[in-house]
Amino acid sequence: MKYQPINNYLFSEMPDIEMPQAIKDEIAKRGITPNPFAVKPIGFEVNIPKRKPMQERDLSTEEFLNLFERKESLTMAYIPHFITQCVIYYLDLLVEYARANRLSEYKKHTRQLKNVREEYFLALRHEMPEHVYQKFLAQRDEYLNLCGANLQLMYFAFGNELSKKYGRQAHEAILCYANIMVAFVEYVEDFDREVNKRIAEKMGMPCRNHGDARLSAIKTVCKDMLKSFPIPKNEQTQLCVNVMANKAKIMINEMSN
């Protein structure tokens, strides 16, 4: 008969057998306690630390530019750069319209937007040598000139979407400008997420390039202005934003040649 190894028997499953009195008496004579004691197998625990998820690492500008081919890295870096200029363009229009029409209900919002704008340009001027900053301003003007009539067409397209959803509104220019800015910022956010995926694939670990917190601040202010009049993302609004992104790609192609 083949017996199981002793370590296969569970002590808790052993039968509870009453010891005969004669044996108890003999044990007592020898000075041994007749009370049974629990026998437990000797065991040990191995504490294996849980695997921590990889921490996301910030990627420097130099690392980012050296990670991909020149054209691809320029596209990834400059698309958000140019789209931000569209955001600033409409921000200026919104602030000027509110000031010209003395819209006191938007006084707090316009002050916040002006502060973000000022911080944006001060940061650029601080980060760039003067000649690079002046080149940046020239690139901005060239890009906005390239967009040309598309900037006005975008305003009318968003105005039509606003009217279809909410009807005609007093000072709807403010609502159009704010919705356009939100659409641009969300495009940049989506674009940055895709870039970060590409970086993670290339590096084999979670990494990210630096987004612009000022764009997030602008989006927050605009959404507060649009509590009752947001324009949902749709094919028409996305087409407008994509046109501006394609204009940026044209300039980037010229820069990479």
C-alpha positions as CSV (number, residue, x, y, z in Angstrom):
1,M,0.0,0.0,0.0
2,K,1.3,3.4,-0.9
3,Y,1.0,6.0,1.9
4,Q,0.8,9.7,1.5
5,P,3.8,11.7,2.7
6,I,3.2,12.9,6.2
7,N,3.2,16.5,5.2
8,N,0.0,15.8,3.2
9,Y,-2.0,15.1,6.4
10,L,-3.7,18.0,8.0
11,F,-3.4,18.1,11.8
12,S,-6.9,19.5,12.0
13,E,-8.2,16.4,10.3
14,M,-6.7,13.9,12.8
15,P,-9.3,11.9,14.8
16,D,-9.9,13.0,18.5
17,I,-9.2,9.6,20.3
18,E,-9.8,9.4,24.1
19,M,-6.6,8.1,25.9
20,P,-7.3,5.0,28.2
21,Q,-7.1,5.8,31.9
22,A,-4.4,3.2,32.6
23,I,-2.1,4.9,30.1
24,K,-2.9,8.3,31.7
25,D,-1.9,6.9,35.1
26,E,1.4,5.5,33.8
27,I,2.2,8.9,32.2
28,A,1.4,10.6,35.5
29,K,3.7,8.3,37.5
30,R,6.6,9.3,35.2
31,G,5.9,13.0,35.8
32,I,4.6,13.7,32.3
33,T,1.5,15.8,31.8
34,P,-1.3,13.7,30.3
35,N,-2.8,16.8,28.7
36,P,-2.2,16.8,25.0
37,F,-0.6,19.9,23.4
38,A,-1.2,21.3,20.0
39,V,1.4,20.5,17.4
40,K,1.7,22.9,14.6
41,P,3.9,22.6,11.5
42,I,6.8,25.0,11.3
43,G,6.2,27.4,8.6
44,F,7.6,30.6,7.2
45,E,6.4,33.6,5.2
46,V,8.1,35.1,2.2
47,N,7.2,38.8,1.8
48,I,7.5,39.6,-1.9
49,P,7.1,43.4,-2.4
50,K,4.4,44.4,-4.8
51,R,5.7,45.6,-8.1
52,K,5.4,49.3,-8.3
53,P,4.3,50.8,-11.6
54,M,6.9,52.7,-13.5
55,Q,7.0,56.4,-12.6
56,E,6.4,58.7,-15.5
57,R,9.5,60.6,-16.4
58,D,9.7,64.2,-17.8
59,L,11.5,64.4,-21.0
60,S,13.8,67.4,-21.6
61,T,13.5,69.4,-24.8
62,E,16.9,68.2,-26.0
63,E,16.0,64.5,-25.4
64,F,12.7,65.0,-27.2
65,L,14.3,66.6,-30.3
66,N,16.9,63.9,-30.5
67,L,14.5,61.0,-30.0
68,F,12.9,61.2,-33.5
69,E,13.9,62.1,-37.0
70,R,14.1,65.9,-37.6
71,K,10.8,66.3,-39.5
72,E,8.8,64.2,-37.0
73,S,10.3,65.9,-33.9
74,L,9.6,69.3,-35.4
75,T,6.0,68.3,-36.1
76,M,5.5,67.1,-32.6
77,A,7.1,70.2,-31.1
78,Y,5.7,72.9,-33.3
79,I,2.1,71.8,-33.9
80,P,1.2,72.8,-30.3
81,H,3.4,75.9,-30.6
82,F,1.5,77.2,-33.7
83,I,-2.0,76.2,-32.4
84,T,-1.2,78.2,-29.2
85,Q,-0.8,81.2,-31.4
86,C,-4.4,80.7,-32.6
87,V,-5.5,80.6,-29.0
88,I,-3.8,83.9,-28.2
89,Y,-5.2,85.4,-31.4
90,Y,-8.8,84.7,-30.3
91,L,-8.0,85.6,-26.7
92,D,-7.0,89.1,-27.8
93,L,-10.3,89.4,-29.8
94,L,-12.3,88.3,-26.8
95,V,-10.7,90.7,-24.4
96,E,-11.0,93.6,-26.8
97,Y,-14.7,92.9,-27.5
98,A,-15.5,92.7,-23.8
99,R,-13.6,95.9,-23.2
100,A,-15.2,97.8,-26.1
101,N,-18.7,96.7,-25.1
102,R,-18.1,97.3,-21.3
103,L,-19.3,93.8,-20.4
104,S,-18.8,93.9,-16.7
105,E,-20.0,90.3,-16.2
106,Y,-16.8,89.2,-17.9
107,K,-14.5,91.5,-16.2
108,K,-13.0,88.8,-13.9
109,H,-12.6,86.4,-16.8
110,T,-10.9,88.9,-19.1
111,R,-8.5,90.0,-16.3
112,Q,-7.5,86.3,-15.8
113,L,-7.0,85.8,-19.6
114,K,-4.9,88.9,-19.9
115,N,-2.7,87.7,-16.9
116,V,-2.2,84.3,-18.6
117,R,-1.3,86.0,-21.9
118,E,1.2,88.2,-20.2
119,E,2.7,85.3,-18.3
120,Y,3.0,83.3,-21.5
121,F,5.0,86.0,-23.4
122,L,7.1,86.8,-20.3
123,A,8.1,83.2,-20.0
124,L,9.0,82.9,-23.7
125,R,11.1,86.0,-23.5
126,H,12.9,84.7,-20.4
127,E,13.6,81.3,-21.9
128,M,14.8,82.6,-25.3
129,P,17.7,84.7,-26.3
130,E,16.5,88.0,-27.8
131,H,17.2,87.0,-31.5
132,V,15.3,83.7,-31.0
133,Y,12.4,85.5,-29.4
134,Q,12.2,87.9,-32.4
135,K,12.3,85.0,-34.8
136,F,9.5,83.4,-32.8
137,L,7.4,86.6,-33.3
138,A,8.1,86.5,-37.0
139,Q,7.1,82.8,-37.2
140,R,3.8,83.7,-35.3
141,D,3.0,86.5,-37.8
142,E,3.8,84.3,-40.8
143,Y,1.6,81.5,-39.5
144,L,-1.4,83.8,-38.8
145,N,-1.0,85.4,-42.2
146,L,-1.0,81.9,-43.7
147,C,-4.2,81.1,-41.9
148,G,-5.7,84.3,-43.3
149,A,-9.4,84.1,-44.1
150,N,-9.7,80.7,-42.4
151,L,-9.6,82.6,-39.0
152,Q,-12.7,84.5,-40.0
153,L,-14.4,81.4,-41.5
154,M,-13.8,79.6,-38.3
155,Y,-15.6,82.4,-36.4
156,F,-18.7,82.1,-38.6
157,A,-18.7,78.3,-38.5
158,F,-18.7,78.4,-34.7
159,G,-21.4,81.1,-34.8
160,N,-23.6,78.9,-36.9
161,E,-23.2,76.0,-34.5
162,L,-24.0,78.3,-31.6
163,S,-27.2,79.6,-33.2
164,K,-28.3,76.1,-34.2
165,K,-28.0,74.9,-30.6
166,Y,-29.0,78.0,-28.6
167,G,-30.5,80.5,-31.0
168,R,-29.3,84.0,-31.3
169,Q,-27.6,85.4,-28.2
170,A,-26.6,88.9,-27.1
171,H,-22.9,89.4,-27.5
172,E,-22.5,86.0,-29.0
173,A,-19.0,87.0,-30.2
174,I,-17.8,86.4,-26.7
175,L,-19.3,82.9,-26.7
176,C,-17.8,82.1,-30.2
177,Y,-14.4,83.2,-29.2
178,A,-14.4,81.2,-25.9
179,N,-15.7,78.1,-27.7
180,I,-13.0,78.4,-30.4
181,M,-10.3,78.7,-27.7
182,V,-11.6,75.6,-25.9
183,A,-11.6,73.6,-29.2
184,F,-8.0,74.6,-29.9
185,V,-6.8,73.7,-26.4
186,E,-8.5,70.3,-26.5
187,Y,-6.8,69.7,-29.9
188,V,-3.4,70.4,-28.3
189,E,-4.3,68.1,-25.3
190,D,-5.2,65.3,-27.6
191,F,-2.1,65.9,-29.7
192,D,0.1,65.8,-26.7
193,R,-1.4,62.5,-25.5
194,E,-0.6,60.9,-28.8
195,V,2.9,62.3,-28.7
196,N,3.4,60.9,-25.2
197,K,2.3,57.5,-26.5
198,R,4.9,57.7,-29.2
199,I,7.6,58.7,-26.7
200,A,6.7,55.8,-24.4
201,E,6.9,53.3,-27.3
202,K,10.3,54.7,-28.2
203,M,11.7,54.9,-24.7
204,G,10.1,51.7,-23.4
205,M,8.8,53.5,-20.4
206,P,6.2,56.1,-19.5
207,C,7.5,59.5,-20.5
208,R,6.0,62.8,-21.4
209,N,7.0,66.1,-23.0
210,H,6.1,69.2,-21.2
211,G,2.6,70.6,-21.9
212,D,1.7,74.2,-21.3
213,A,-0.1,74.8,-18.0
214,R,-1.2,78.2,-19.3
215,L,-3.3,76.6,-22.0
216,S,-5.1,74.6,-19.2
217,A,-5.7,77.9,-17.4
218,I,-7.2,79.5,-20.5
219,K,-9.5,76.5,-21.0
220,T,-10.7,76.7,-17.4
221,V,-11.6,80.4,-17.7
222,C,-13.4,79.9,-21.0
223,K,-15.4,76.9,-19.8
224,D,-16.5,79.1,-16.8
225,M,-17.7,81.7,-19.3
226,L,-19.5,79.0,-21.3
227,K,-21.5,77.3,-18.5
228,S,-24.7,77.6,-20.4
229,F,-23.4,77.8,-24.0
230,P,-20.8,75.1,-24.7
231,I,-20.6,73.9,-28.3
232,P,-20.1,70.1,-28.3
233,K,-17.2,68.8,-30.4
234,N,-18.5,67.7,-33.8
235,E,-17.4,67.2,-37.4
236,Q,-17.7,70.8,-38.3
237,T,-15.8,72.2,-35.3
238,Q,-13.1,69.6,-35.7
239,L,-12.7,70.4,-39.4
240,C,-12.1,74.1,-38.5
241,V,-9.3,73.2,-36.1
242,N,-7.8,70.6,-38.4
243,V,-7.5,73.3,-41.1
244,M,-5.3,75.4,-38.8
245,A,-3.3,72.3,-37.9
246,N,-2.7,71.6,-41.6
247,K,-1.5,75.2,-42.1
248,A,1.0,74.6,-39.3
249,K,2.2,71.5,-41.0
250,I,2.9,73.4,-44.2
251,M,5.1,75.8,-42.3
252,I,6.9,72.9,-40.5
253,N,7.6,71.2,-43.8
254,E,9.2,74.4,-45.0
255,M,11.3,74.6,-41.8
256,S,12.5,71.0,-42.1
257,N,13.7,71.3,-45.7
